[in-house]
Structure formats: C-alpha cells, structure tokens
Amino acid sequence: MKKIFLLLPIVLFMAACAGTAPEPKTPNDLEGKKALLKEKQMALQTLRDEITQLEKEIAILDPSSAKTRHLVTTLPVERKAFNHFVEIQGTVQSDELITVSSETGGRLVEVRVIEGQNVQKGQLIARVDLDQIKKQIAEVETSLDLAKEVYDRQQRLWDQKIGSEIQLLQAKNNVDRLNKSLESLNFQLQKSDIYAPISGVVEKVNLKAGEMCSPGLPVVYILNTTQVKVVADVPETYLRSVRKGELVTVRFPSLDEEKQARVSLIGSTINSANRTFQVEVELTNSNGFLKPNLLAVMLIGDFSEKNAISIPIELVQQEIGGKDFVFVKKDSQEGPIAQKVYVTTGMSYKGEILIVDGLTGNEVLINEGARFISDQDPLEIQKG
C-alpha cells in the first residue's frame, strides 16, 4: 500500500509532462510572423479581459482589494509657436563723451558746473580771464586813431597835389592792418566764455577756478546719455542668427526692465581671442536710468517654429536607461488610466520643452501627480 502512495506522485508528474504540448516555433517568414503576432495579441487581450473581470468580481467580494485611484490634474496638449532665444551679456555704452576746452589760453576766473550736473547745449560753463587781450585792444584802438588821422592828412595833401602816392598808400595800409588786428582781438575776447557744445551730464570737472588753461586742454567732460547703446560680444556660432535691423529684446536685471530695439550694427570682424563678433543696439534713454557700463542681457532668437508641440519641462520624466517619457490620460472601461508615452525632446526655453516625436497634439497630459503614478494606474481627475 505504501508503495502505491509513493509511486502516485511520479505517475502524475509523468502524465503531466506527457500532456504538455511543445511550444510552437517562431516562423521565419514575414507572413508567419505577422500571423503569430496577431494571435499573441488576441491572446493577450483575452487574458487582460479575464484579469479585468476577475478584478471586478474580487472587488465586489472584497472591496479592500480594489486598486486605489490616484488623484491627478490634466493638461491638454496644444500646438503653438515655440521660440528659443540665446541670452548674451552686454553693457550700456555712450558714444557722446565730449571734451570741452577753451579756444584761448588764460586763467579760469569761474567754473559754473559741478560733476553730475545736467547741462543744456549752449549753457555757460566757465569763463577765462582775458584782461591782457582787453589791454591789447585798447592799445590797438589808440594806434588806429592815430593811423586814421595820418591817413586823413595824407589824403588832404594828396588832393592838393602835395606829397607822394606811396605815402598815401602806406597810411591806408596801416589803417587796414590795425582794423584787422582789432577785429581779431575782439574775436579772441569772445572766446573768454566757454559754452556746452551738447546737452548731457557733467562727467568730470578737470580744471578749477584760478587754474591756467590753454587751447585744447580739457576743462570739463560732458556725457550725453539721452541716446545710448547696448554692446554685446556674440559667439561666432550665432552669426547666421543675427541680422541688422532685426528686433531684439534687451533686459536690464538691476532695473527689472526690458526694452525692444533693432540691431544697429554688426561687427565686421571676428575677435580671434574669444571667437566673438560685436552686436550693437541703440536705445533712447529719456529718463536717464541707463547708465554707461550698466549690465544688460541681449536676447537673440536662434530658433522658431509656428506649429510646434511644447509642454512644461517638469512633465518629462526619464527612465534609468535614459529614455524620456510622459504620462497621458487614456480612457478605459473602468475609467481613466495612465499611459506611458515615450517622447523625443528638443530645445527648451523658459520652462517649456519642444517635443519632436511621440505626441500628436491631441493628447491630455497628466500634470500634477505625474511623478507618483505608474503605467496603467487608475486615475481620478481633479476638476478645476
């Protein structure tokens, strides 16, 4: 009897092995492979339906075993314009830094401006002591009176046929020469006043009252900041992305301000030291906030697509193997579920990333809660 019980498991095992049909071999031809794939897909769908039915029956008999639905929010995918910009650091500069000097030499008797003061074109800035020229004018005027008297007398004598013509011509030449000298001295006397050639801000006062000045020696420096420019060194790789006259955005971080202007100048050479070329953008500065050497950021567009799919970058997740994926909402018989969709990404800018492949634009992405779900997890969509 004991022998029968010992042999029974062995007999049953052999019977099971004998009843197990050998697995079909994978066909080598294309049609055979397609047929086998379709058969397997149908078998898989049948198995899924059976699993779903069993889950429903188990959930009715044991409610605690039902899958927990994950509370998420959704975001529809839309096709829209996607623009990518390169941020290049630059500085504010001003071309109009004017050196104001006297046209004649002398001692400064008055300087009417201070550093940082706003001045208007034609405003009196300083005065030069030209008493020496005034004395010279007085001397020339005295000599001129005498020369005129001599000329008049020579003219009367010549009218009476007395004297020589050369004496008359010398007297007339002396009067003309003194008149020219007086005119020159009066012109120099007018140069005692120094006026502002442009409107702007006094950047530096170089000489003070009482000091000697000479022609060409700077008295003050005036900086015109009503019209400034932003200059940036752009890498040569973006040479095709910048065009003269193109509208660009310039940001000033310290002022929390942005301005749009057109490119006014593109450098003609590449700097061999850092492989960059210079780009200039002219800006109006009516309020005077844009100071020379102020830090600026120039935004240059290097990519643009009108009908693109771009989504928030935080919705793109990555597997251990490096593949990028997102979760989209899929409708099933039991309600919405999560579906993992692999995507190919492109450029990103300001929190948006370009989807090159994987989405068509009709999907609904899982937004909040996407980091805590898995593929095929049941979902509960939060409204609002």
C-alpha positions as a Markdown table, in Angstrom:
| # | Residue | x | y | z |
|---|---|---|---|---|
| 1 | Met | 0.0 | 0.0 | 0.0 |
| 2 | Lys | 2.8 | 2.3 | 0.9 |
| 3 | Lys | 4.5 | 1.6 | -2.5 |
| 4 | Ile | 1.3 | 2.7 | -4.3 |
| 5 | Phe | 1.3 | 6.1 | -2.5 |
| 6 | Leu | 5.0 | 6.6 | -3.3 |
| 7 | Leu | 4.5 | 5.9 | -7.0 |
| 8 | Leu | 1.4 | 8.0 | -7.4 |
| 9 | Pro | 3.2 | 11.4 | -7.5 |
| 10 | Ile | 5.7 | 10.1 | -10.0 |
| 11 | Val | 3.0 | 8.8 | -12.3 |
| 12 | Leu | 1.1 | 12.1 | -12.1 |
| 13 | Phe | 4.3 | 14.1 | -12.9 |
| 14 | Met | 5.0 | 11.9 | -15.9 |
| 15 | Ala | 1.4 | 12.2 | -17.1 |
| 16 | Ala | 1.6 | 16.0 | -16.8 |
| 17 | Cys | 4.8 | 16.0 | -18.8 |
| 18 | Ala | 3.3 | 13.8 | -21.4 |
| 19 | Gly | 0.2 | 16.0 | -21.7 |
| 20 | Thr | 2.2 | 19.3 | -22.1 |
| 21 | Ala | 2.2 | 20.3 | -25.7 |
| 22 | Pro | 5.5 | 21.6 | -27.1 |
| 23 | Glu | 5.6 | 25.3 | -27.7 |
| 24 | Pro | 5.2 | 26.4 | -31.3 |
| 25 | Lys | 8.4 | 27.5 | -33.1 |
| 26 | Thr | 8.6 | 31.1 | -34.3 |
| 27 | Pro | 8.2 | 31.2 | -38.1 |
| 28 | Asn | 10.9 | 32.6 | -40.2 |
| 29 | Asp | 8.8 | 34.2 | -43.0 |
| 30 | Leu | 7.2 | 37.6 | -42.7 |
| 31 | Glu | 3.6 | 36.4 | -43.1 |
| 32 | Gly | 4.0 | 33.8 | -40.5 |
| 33 | Lys | 5.5 | 36.3 | -38.0 |
| 34 | Lys | 2.6 | 38.7 | -38.6 |
| 35 | Ala | 0.0 | 35.9 | -38.1 |
| 36 | Leu | 1.8 | 34.8 | -34.9 |
| 37 | Leu | 1.9 | 38.3 | -33.6 |
| 38 | Lys | -1.8 | 38.8 | -34.2 |
| 39 | Glu | -2.5 | 35.5 | -32.5 |
| 40 | Lys | -0.5 | 36.6 | -29.4 |
| 41 | Gln | -2.1 | 40.0 | -29.3 |
| 42 | Met | -5.6 | 38.4 | -29.3 |
| 43 | Ala | -4.5 | 36.0 | -26.6 |
| 44 | Leu | -3.1 | 38.9 | -24.6 |
| 45 | Gln | -6.3 | 40.9 | -25.0 |
| 46 | Thr | -8.3 | 37.9 | -23.9 |
| 47 | Leu | -6.1 | 37.5 | -20.9 |
| 48 | Arg | -6.5 | 41.2 | -20.0 |
| 49 | Asp | -10.3 | 40.9 | -20.2 |
| 50 | Glu | -10.2 | 37.9 | -18.0 |
| 51 | Ile | -8.0 | 39.7 | -15.5 |
| 52 | Thr | -10.3 | 42.8 | -15.6 |
| 53 | Gln | -13.3 | 40.6 | -15.0 |
| 54 | Leu | -11.6 | 38.8 | -12.1 |
| 55 | Glu | -10.6 | 42.1 | -10.6 |
| 56 | Lys | -14.2 | 43.3 | -10.7 |
| 57 | Glu | -15.5 | 40.1 | -9.1 |
| 58 | Ile | -12.9 | 40.2 | -6.4 |
| 59 | Ala | -13.6 | 43.9 | -5.8 |
| 60 | Ile | -17.3 | 43.1 | -5.2 |
| 61 | Leu | -16.5 | 40.3 | -2.9 |
| 62 | Asp | -13.5 | 42.1 | -1.2 |
| 63 | Pro | -13.8 | 45.9 | -1.6 |
| 64 | Ser | -10.4 | 46.3 | 0.2 |
| 65 | Ser | -8.6 | 44.6 | -2.7 |
| 66 | Ala | -9.7 | 47.2 | -5.3 |
| 67 | Lys | -6.9 | 49.3 | -6.8 |
| 68 | Thr | -6.6 | 52.8 | -5.4 |
| 69 | Arg | -7.2 | 55.6 | -7.9 |
| 70 | His | -4.6 | 58.3 | -8.0 |
| 71 | Leu | -5.8 | 61.9 | -7.8 |
| 72 | Val | -4.2 | 63.9 | -10.6 |
| 73 | Thr | -4.8 | 67.0 | -12.7 |
| 74 | Thr | -4.6 | 67.1 | -16.5 |
| 75 | Leu | -3.3 | 69.5 | -19.1 |
| 76 | Pro | -4.3 | 69.3 | -22.8 |
| 77 | Val | -1.5 | 69.3 | -25.4 |
| 78 | Glu | -1.7 | 72.2 | -27.9 |
| 79 | Arg | 0.2 | 73.1 | -31.0 |
| 80 | Lys | 1.6 | 76.7 | -30.7 |
| 81 | Ala | 4.5 | 78.8 | -31.6 |
| 82 | Phe | 7.8 | 77.9 | -29.9 |
| 83 | Asn | 10.7 | 80.4 | -29.9 |
| 84 | His | 14.2 | 79.8 | -28.5 |
| 85 | Phe | 16.5 | 82.7 | -27.5 |
| 86 | Val | 20.2 | 82.9 | -26.7 |
| 87 | Glu | 21.0 | 85.2 | -23.8 |
| 88 | Ile | 24.2 | 87.2 | -24.3 |
| 89 | Gln | 25.6 | 89.5 | -21.7 |
| 90 | Gly | 26.4 | 93.1 | -22.7 |
| 91 | Thr | 26.9 | 96.6 | -21.3 |
| 92 | Val | 25.4 | 100.0 | -21.8 |
| 93 | Gln | 27.7 | 102.5 | -23.6 |
| 94 | Ser | 27.6 | 106.1 | -24.8 |
| 95 | Asp | 29.4 | 107.4 | -27.8 |
| 96 | Glu | 29.0 | 111.1 | -26.9 |
| 97 | Leu | 31.6 | 111.8 | -24.3 |
| 98 | Ile | 32.6 | 115.3 | -25.2 |
| 99 | Thr | 35.8 | 117.1 | -24.1 |
| 100 | Val | 35.1 | 120.8 | -23.5 |
| 101 | Ser | 38.1 | 123.1 | -23.7 |
| 102 | Ser | 38.9 | 126.7 | -24.2 |
| 103 | Glu | 40.0 | 128.1 | -27.6 |
| 104 | Thr | 42.4 | 130.5 | -26.0 |
| 105 | Gly | 44.8 | 130.5 | -23.1 |
| 106 | Gly | 44.3 | 132.3 | -19.8 |
| 107 | Arg | 43.3 | 131.9 | -16.2 |
| 108 | Leu | 39.9 | 130.5 | -15.3 |
| 109 | Val | 38.0 | 133.0 | -13.3 |
| 110 | Glu | 34.9 | 131.0 | -12.9 |
| 111 | Val | 33.6 | 127.4 | -13.4 |
| 112 | Arg | 29.8 | 127.3 | -13.2 |
| 113 | Val | 29.2 | 123.5 | -13.2 |
| 114 | Ile | 29.9 | 120.6 | -10.9 |
| 115 | Glu | 30.2 | 116.8 | -11.6 |
| 116 | Gly | 26.9 | 115.1 | -12.1 |
| 117 | Gln | 25.1 | 118.3 | -13.1 |
| 118 | Asn | 22.8 | 118.3 | -16.1 |
| 119 | Val | 23.6 | 120.9 | -18.7 |
| 120 | Gln | 21.9 | 122.1 | -21.9 |
| 121 | Lys | 23.5 | 122.9 | -25.2 |
| 122 | Gly | 24.7 | 126.5 | -25.3 |
| 123 | Gln | 24.8 | 126.8 | -21.5 |
| 124 | Leu | 27.7 | 128.9 | -20.0 |
| 125 | Ile | 30.2 | 126.5 | -18.3 |
| 126 | Ala | 33.3 | 128.6 | -17.5 |
| 127 | Arg | 34.9 | 132.0 | -18.1 |
| 128 | Val | 38.6 | 132.8 | -18.8 |
| 129 | Asp | 40.3 | 135.9 | -17.7 |
| 130 | Leu | 41.3 | 137.8 | -20.9 |
| 131 | Asp | 42.3 | 141.2 | -19.4 |
| 132 | Gln | 45.5 | 141.0 | -21.4 |
| 133 | Ile | 43.5 | 140.9 | -24.6 |
| 134 | Lys | 41.4 | 143.9 | -23.4 |
| 135 | Lys | 44.6 | 145.9 | -22.9 |
| 136 | Gln | 45.8 | 144.9 | -26.3 |
| 137 | Ile | 42.5 | 146.0 | -27.8 |
| 138 | Ala | 42.9 | 149.4 | -26.1 |
| 139 | Glu | 46.4 | 149.8 | -27.5 |
| 140 | Val | 45.3 | 148.9 | -31.0 |
| 141 | Glu | 42.4 | 151.3 | -30.8 |
| 142 | Thr | 44.8 | 154.1 | -29.8 |
| 143 | Ser | 47.1 | 153.2 | -32.7 |
| 144 | Leu | 44.1 | 153.0 | -35.0 |
| 145 | Asp | 43.0 | 156.5 | -34.1 |
| 146 | Leu | 46.5 | 157.8 | -34.9 |
| 147 | Ala | 46.7 | 155.9 | -38.2 |
| 148 | Lys | 43.3 | 157.3 | -39.3 |
| 149 | Glu | 44.5 | 160.8 | -38.5 |
| 150 | Val | 47.7 | 160.3 | -40.5 |
| 151 | Tyr | 45.7 | 158.9 | -43.4 |
| 152 | Asp | 43.3 | 161.8 | -43.4 |
| 153 | Arg | 46.1 | 164.3 | -43.6 |
| 154 | Gln | 47.9 | 162.4 | -46.3 |
| 155 | Gln | 44.7 | 162.3 | -48.3 |
| 156 | Arg | 44.2 | 166.1 | -48.0 |
| 157 | Leu | 47.8 | 166.7 | -49.1 |
| 158 | Trp | 47.4 | 164.3 | -52.0 |
| 159 | Asp | 44.2 | 166.2 | -53.0 |
| 160 | Gln | 46.4 | 169.4 | -53.1 |
| 161 | Lys | 49.0 | 167.6 | -55.2 |
| 162 | Ile | 51.4 | 167.6 | -52.3 |
| 163 | Gly | 53.3 | 164.5 | -51.3 |
| 164 | Ser | 53.8 | 161.2 | -52.9 |
| 165 | Glu | 51.3 | 158.4 | -53.6 |
| 166 | Ile | 53.4 | 155.9 | -51.8 |
| 167 | Gln | 53.0 | 157.8 | -48.5 |
| 168 | Leu | 49.2 | 157.8 | -49.0 |
| 169 | Leu | 49.1 | 154.0 | -49.7 |
| 170 | Gln | 51.3 | 153.3 | -46.6 |
| 171 | Ala | 48.9 | 155.3 | -44.4 |
| 172 | Lys | 45.9 | 153.5 | -45.8 |
| 173 | Asn | 47.6 | 150.1 | -45.4 |
| 174 | Asn | 48.4 | 151.0 | -41.7 |
| 175 | Val | 44.7 | 151.7 | -41.0 |
| 176 | Asp | 43.5 | 148.5 | -42.7 |
| 177 | Arg | 46.1 | 146.4 | -40.7 |
| 178 | Leu | 45.1 | 147.9 | -37.4 |
| 179 | Asn | 41.4 | 147.3 | -38.2 |
| 180 | Lys | 42.1 | 143.6 | -38.9 |
| 181 | Ser | 44.1 | 143.3 | -35.6 |
| 182 | Leu | 41.3 | 144.9 | -33.7 |
| 183 | Glu | 38.8 | 142.5 | -35.3 |
| 184 | Ser | 41.0 | 139.5 | -34.4 |
| 185 | Leu | 41.4 | 140.7 | -30.8 |
| 186 | Asn | 37.6 | 141.2 | -30.4 |
| 187 | Phe | 37.1 | 137.7 | -31.7 |
| 188 | Gln | 39.5 | 136.3 | -29.2 |
| 189 | Leu | 37.7 | 138.3 | -26.4 |
| 190 | Gln | 34.5 | 136.5 | -27.2 |
| 191 | Lys | 36.3 | 133.2 | -26.5 |
| 192 | Ser | 36.5 | 134.1 | -22.9 |
| 193 | Asp | 33.2 | 132.4 | -22.3 |
| 194 | Ile | 33.1 | 128.5 | -22.6 |
| 195 | Tyr | 29.7 | 127.0 | -23.6 |
| 196 | Ala | 28.4 | 123.4 | -23.6 |
| 197 | Pro | 28.5 | 122.0 | -27.1 |
| 198 | Ile | 25.9 | 119.4 | -26.3 |
| 199 | Ser | 23.2 | 118.6 | -23.7 |
| 200 | Gly | 24.2 | 116.0 | -21.2 |
| 201 | Val | 25.7 | 115.3 | -17.8 |
| 202 | Val | 29.0 | 116.7 | -16.5 |
| 203 | Glu | 31.0 | 113.6 | -16.1 |
| 204 | Lys | 34.2 | 115.2 | -14.8 |
| 205 | Val | 35.5 | 118.7 | -14.0 |
| 206 | Asn | 39.2 | 118.8 | -15.0 |
| 207 | Leu | 40.1 | 122.3 | -14.0 |
| 208 | Lys | 39.1 | 124.6 | -11.2 |
| 209 | Ala | 38.7 | 128.4 | -10.9 |
| 210 | Gly | 42.1 | 130.1 | -10.7 |
| 211 | Glu | 44.0 | 127.4 | -12.7 |
| 212 | Met | 45.6 | 128.2 | -16.0 |
| 213 | Cys | 44.0 | 126.7 | -19.2 |
| 214 | Ser | 45.4 | 126.5 | -22.7 |
| 215 | Pro | 43.8 | 125.8 | -26.1 |
| 216 | Gly | 42.8 | 122.1 | -26.3 |
| 217 | Leu | 43.3 | 121.4 | -22.5 |
| 218 | Pro | 40.0 | 119.8 | -21.2 |
| 219 | Val | 38.1 | 121.9 | -18.7 |
| 220 | Val | 35.1 | 119.6 | -18.3 |
| 221 | Tyr | 33.8 | 116.3 | -19.8 |
| 222 | Ile | 30.1 | 116.2 | -20.8 |
| 223 | Leu | 28.4 | 112.8 | -21.3 |
| 224 | Asn | 25.2 | 112.7 | -23.4 |
| 225 | Thr | 23.1 | 109.8 | -22.0 |
| 226 | Thr | 19.8 | 110.6 | -23.9 |
| 227 | Gln | 20.9 | 108.2 | -26.6 |
| 228 | Val | 22.9 | 105.1 | -25.5 |
| 229 | Lys | 23.7 | 101.7 | -27.0 |
| 230 | Val | 24.0 | 98.1 | -25.7 |
| 231 | Val | 27.1 | 96.4 | -26.9 |
| 232 | Ala | 27.5 | 92.6 | -26.6 |
| 233 | Asp | 30.1 | 90.1 | -27.8 |
| 234 | Val | 28.2 | 87.3 | -29.6 |
| 235 | Pro | 29.8 | 83.8 | -30.2 |
| 236 | Glu | 30.5 | 83.2 | -33.9 |
| 237 | Thr | 28.2 | 80.2 | -33.9 |
| 238 | Tyr | 25.2 | 82.6 | -33.9 |
| 239 | Leu | 26.5 | 84.6 | -36.9 |
| 240 | Arg | 23.5 | 83.5 | -39.0 |
| 241 | Ser | 21.0 | 84.2 | -36.2 |
| 242 | Val | 21.6 | 88.0 | -36.1 |
| 243 | Arg | 20.6 | 90.4 | -38.8 |
| 244 | Lys | 21.0 | 94.2 | -38.9 |
| 245 | Gly | 17.6 | 95.8 | -38.3 |
| 246 | Glu | 16.3 | 92.7 | -36.6 |
| 247 | Leu | 14.1 | 93.4 | -33.5 |
| 248 | Val | 15.7 | 92.1 | -30.3 |
| 249 | Thr | 14.8 | 92.2 | -26.6 |
| 250 | Val | 17.3 | 93.8 | -24.1 |
| 251 | Arg | 16.9 | 93.0 | -20.4 |
| 252 | Phe | 18.4 | 95.0 | -17.6 |
| 253 | Pro | 18.5 | 92.8 | -14.5 |
| 254 | Ser | 19.3 | 95.5 | -12.0 |
| 255 | Leu | 16.4 | 97.7 | -13.2 |
| 256 | Asp | 14.0 | 94.7 | -13.7 |
| 257 | Glu | 13.2 | 96.2 | -17.1 |
| 258 | Glu | 13.0 | 95.1 | -20.7 |
| 259 | Lys | 13.2 | 97.1 | -23.9 |
| 260 | Gln | 12.8 | 96.1 | -27.5 |
| 261 | Ala | 15.0 | 97.7 | -30.2 |
| 262 | Arg | 16.6 | 96.9 | -33.5 |
| 263 | Val | 20.2 | 95.8 | -34.2 |
| 264 | Ser | 22.0 | 98.9 | -35.4 |
| 265 | Leu | 25.5 | 97.5 | -36.0 |
| 266 | Ile | 27.0 | 94.1 | -36.5 |
| 267 | Gly | 30.8 | 93.8 | -36.3 |
| 268 | Ser | 32.7 | 93.1 | -39.5 |
| 269 | Thr | 35.4 | 91.0 | -37.9 |
| 270 | Ile | 35.7 | 88.0 | -35.5 |
| 271 | Asn | 37.7 | 88.5 | -32.4 |
| 272 | Ser | 40.4 | 85.9 | -32.6 |
| 273 | Ala | 40.9 | 85.8 | -28.8 |
| 274 | Asn | 37.3 | 84.7 | -27.9 |
| 275 | Arg | 35.8 | 83.9 | -31.3 |
| 276 | Thr | 33.0 | 86.5 | -31.0 |
| 277 | Phe | 31.7 | 89.4 | -33.0 |
| 278 | Gln | 30.2 | 92.6 | -31.8 |
| 279 | Val | 26.5 | 93.5 | -31.9 |
| 280 | Glu | 25.1 | 96.9 | -31.0 |
| 281 | Val | 21.6 | 98.0 | -30.3 |
| 282 | Glu | 20.7 | 101.7 | -29.9 |
| 283 | Leu | 18.3 | 102.8 | -27.2 |
| 284 | Thr | 16.7 | 106.0 | -26.1 |
| 285 | Asn | 17.3 | 107.0 | -22.5 |
| 286 | Ser | 15.0 | 109.8 | -21.8 |
| 287 | Asn | 14.7 | 109.1 | -18.1 |
| 288 | Gly | 18.5 | 108.7 | -17.7 |
| 289 | Phe | 18.2 | 105.3 | -15.9 |
| 290 | Leu | 20.5 | 103.6 | -18.3 |
| 291 | Lys | 24.0 | 104.4 | -17.1 |
| 292 | Pro | 27.2 | 103.7 | -19.0 |
| 293 | Asn | 28.6 | 100.2 | -18.1 |
| 294 | Leu | 25.2 | 99.1 | -16.8 |
| 295 | Leu | 24.9 | 95.3 | -17.2 |
| 296 | Ala | 22.4 | 94.2 | -19.9 |
| 297 | Val | 21.3 | 90.9 | -21.4 |
| 298 | Met | 20.5 | 90.7 | -25.1 |
| 299 | Leu | 18.1 | 88.1 | -26.2 |
| 300 | Ile | 18.8 | 86.8 | -29.7 |
| 301 | Gly | 16.4 | 84.3 | -31.3 |
| 302 | Asp | 18.1 | 81.3 | -32.9 |
| 303 | Phe | 15.1 | 79.0 | -33.4 |
| 304 | Ser | 11.4 | 79.5 | -34.2 |
| 305 | Glu | 8.6 | 77.1 | -35.1 |
| 306 | Lys | 5.0 | 78.3 | -35.5 |
| 307 | Asn | 3.1 | 74.9 | -35.2 |
| 308 | Ala | 5.1 | 73.1 | -32.5 |
| 309 | Ile | 4.3 | 70.9 | -29.6 |
| 310 | Ser | 5.8 | 72.2 | -26.4 |
| 311 | Ile | 5.0 | 71.2 | -22.9 |
| 312 | Pro | 6.2 | 72.1 | -19.4 |
| 313 | Ile | 9.6 | 70.7 | -18.9 |
| 314 | Glu | 8.8 | 69.2 | -15.5 |
| 315 | Leu | 6.3 | 66.8 | -17.1 |
| 316 | Val | 9.0 | 65.0 | -19.0 |
| 317 | Gln | 10.5 | 62.1 | -16.9 |
| 318 | Gln | 13.4 | 59.8 | -17.7 |
| 319 | Glu | 13.9 | 56.1 | -17.2 |
| 320 | Ile | 17.1 | 54.6 | -15.9 |
| 321 | Gly | 18.1 | 53.7 | -19.4 |
| 322 | Gly | 17.8 | 57.4 | -20.5 |
| 323 | Lys | 14.6 | 57.3 | -22.4 |
| 324 | Asp | 12.2 | 60.3 | -21.9 |
| 325 | Phe | 8.5 | 59.7 | -21.4 |
| 326 | Val | 5.3 | 61.4 | -20.3 |
| 327 | Phe | 2.1 | 60.2 | -18.8 |
| 328 | Val | -1.1 | 60.8 | -20.8 |
| 329 | Lys | -4.7 | 60.1 | -19.8 |
| 330 | Lys | -6.3 | 57.2 | -21.5 |
| 331 | Asp | -10.0 | 56.2 | -21.2 |
| 332 | Ser | -10.8 | 52.5 | -20.4 |
| 333 | Gln | -13.9 | 50.6 | -19.4 |
| 334 | Glu | -13.1 | 51.1 | -15.7 |
| 335 | Gly | -12.4 | 54.8 | -16.1 |
| 336 | Pro | -9.3 | 56.9 | -16.9 |
| 337 | Ile | -5.9 | 55.3 | -16.6 |
| 338 | Ala | -2.3 | 56.5 | -17.0 |
| 339 | Gln | -0.4 | 55.5 | -20.1 |
| 340 | Lys | 3.3 | 55.9 | -20.5 |
| 341 | Val | 4.3 | 57.5 | -23.8 |
| 342 | Tyr | 7.9 | 57.7 | -24.9 |
| 343 | Val | 8.9 | 61.1 | -26.5 |
| 344 | Thr | 11.8 | 62.7 | -28.2 |
| 345 | Thr | 12.6 | 66.2 | -26.9 |
| 346 | Gly | 14.3 | 69.2 | -28.4 |
| 347 | Met | 15.2 | 72.7 | -27.3 |
| 348 | Ser | 13.9 | 74.1 | -24.1 |
| 349 | Tyr | 13.3 | 77.8 | -23.1 |
| 350 | Lys | 11.6 | 79.4 | -20.1 |
| 351 | Gly | 10.2 | 76.2 | -18.6 |
| 352 | Glu | 8.9 | 74.8 | -22.0 |
| 353 | Ile | 10.4 | 72.0 | -23.9 |
| 354 | Leu | 9.9 | 71.1 | -27.6 |
| 355 | Ile | 8.5 | 67.6 | -28.3 |
| 356 | Val | 10.0 | 66.4 | -31.6 |
| 357 | Asp | 8.3 | 63.0 | -31.7 |
| 358 | Gly | 5.9 | 60.9 | -29.6 |
| 359 | Leu | 2.9 | 63.3 | -29.3 |
| 360 | Thr | 0.4 | 64.4 | -32.0 |
| 361 | Gly | -1.1 | 67.3 | -30.2 |
| 362 | Asn | -4.4 | 65.7 | -29.3 |
| 363 | Glu | -3.3 | 64.1 | -26.0 |
| 364 | Val | -4.2 | 65.1 | -22.5 |
| 365 | Leu | -1.2 | 65.1 | -20.2 |
| 366 | Ile | -1.2 | 64.2 | -16.6 |
| 367 | Asn | 0.1 | 67.3 | -14.8 |
| 368 | Glu | 0.1 | 67.3 | -11.0 |
| 369 | Gly | 0.6 | 63.8 | -9.6 |
| 370 | Ala | 2.5 | 62.5 | -12.6 |
| 371 | Arg | 5.6 | 61.7 | -10.5 |
| 372 | Phe | 3.7 | 59.3 | -8.2 |
| 373 | Ile | 2.0 | 57.0 | -10.8 |
| 374 | Ser | 2.9 | 54.1 | -13.0 |
| 375 | Asp | 1.8 | 52.9 | -16.3 |
| 376 | Gln | -1.9 | 51.6 | -16.4 |
| 377 | Asp | -2.6 | 53.1 | -12.9 |
| 378 | Pro | -6.3 | 54.1 | -12.5 |
| 379 | Leu | -6.8 | 57.8 | -12.1 |
| 380 | Glu | -9.2 | 60.2 | -10.5 |
| 381 | Ile | -9.2 | 63.5 | -12.3 |
| 382 | Gln | -9.4 | 66.6 | -10.1 |
| 383 | Lys | -11.7 | 69.2 | -11.5 |
| 384 | Gly | -10.8 | 72.9 | -11.7 |
